């Protein structure tokens, strides 16, 4: 899986601290590795977007928009069922621009120890008009765009500060998170997701070999074995609390066929999934 760097790979004419791009595709894009070198507003207009980062994940439609910190993430873009398109207005900005805003408005900048990697916000009439103005600015020449975007950045930040609170703006600053805490957050939030080790190491900003070493140091076992254990435990939970059949669970647990799932489950729990369910069901 190749890595896409944004905004660099968009080949924008401007290289200023703030850039806007009208992103449009007419086919679905499955999970991609994205390296955001700047913080990003993603104003979704058509389709749906899935984002997976080091600490959480979300799927949004065009009633919401995202504010994402710079860093590594995984993204999936799905075209709308009506117009068969995916479209978003991307607004990129640097940490320096955010710090300038905080200083200008005499707001203290104290990054939280582990702030969220992105925020999901709802559209309102004001934001709808704001996005329309960005589309118009995007059609202007590069020099004029740069001047207007600086004003537009201050506008959206003032509005969101009043609407979401100062803590929201301050949390966009980079947190001083340790590599170990970052790895734990990613692993714990991804234990039931079907992410490959390559994708997990990417989210940790590590090579695959470094990720495996760091994982073993933290959990005293190999990643594949650890994830299999967590998924079997989740399967046992579903069998005992819901009317799930073993055939409904084996793929979710990461197994290619029912037979392998049954063998692994029996090895861990001493009984087949069906036997376990009959002995432990709570319904």
C-alpha positions, 0 to 999 in steps of 0.5 A: 500500500503506497503512502499519499502525502497531503497536501504535497501530492495534490501539486498545489501551486501555492506552498503557503502556510494555508492551502485550499483544494476542491477534491473530487472523485467518481470512484470508491477508494479503499483504505489508503495510507495518508500522511498529513503534513499539515492540519486539515479541515475536511469539509465533506460535500458528497459521499462518506469518509472513514478515518482511522488514526492512532487513537480513534476512528469514525465514519461521517457523511455530508452532515459533518466535517472533520478537523484533523491533526497532522500525522499518519492516518488511514482513509476510505472514501465512498461515493454517494449513492445519488450522484455517484461522486465523492467531494470535499473541500480540503483546507490545510494549515500549519501549527505555526498558523494556529500558534499565531492565532492563539497569540494574536487573540491572547489565548494561552497555548498549553497542549493537552498530554494526549489530545484527540487526533481529530474532531467531528463537527456538524454543519450549520448555516454559517459553516455552509456559507463558509464552505461556499466562500472557500470554493469561490476563493479556490478559483482565484489566482494564487497570490489573492488566495493566500491573502484571503485564506489567512483571513478565512482561517481566523474567521473559522477559528473565532467561530469554532472557539465560540461554538466549541469552546477554547479547549477545542482550539487548544487541543489541535496543538501537537501533544507530547505523547510518548511512542509507547503510549501512542502504540498502546492507544493504537493497539487497544483501539484497533484490536477488533479492526481488521488492520494489517501489521503494516497498517498498524506500524504506519499509524504508529509511525514505525517500520514494521520491524520496529513495531514488532519489537516495541509490541513484544516489549509492551505485551510480551507476545507477538502481535498476531497471537495477541490480536487472535486472543482478543478476537477469540475473547470477543467471540466468546462474549458474543456467544454468551450474550447474543444469539450469534452462531459460530458461522457468523463469527469466524470471519470477524475473528480473523479466520478464513474458515469455520473449521480453523475458528472452531479449533482455535476456540476449543484450544483456548476455552476447552470446548467448541463455540457451540458447546461454550454457548450452550454452557454460558449463554445469558439469554 
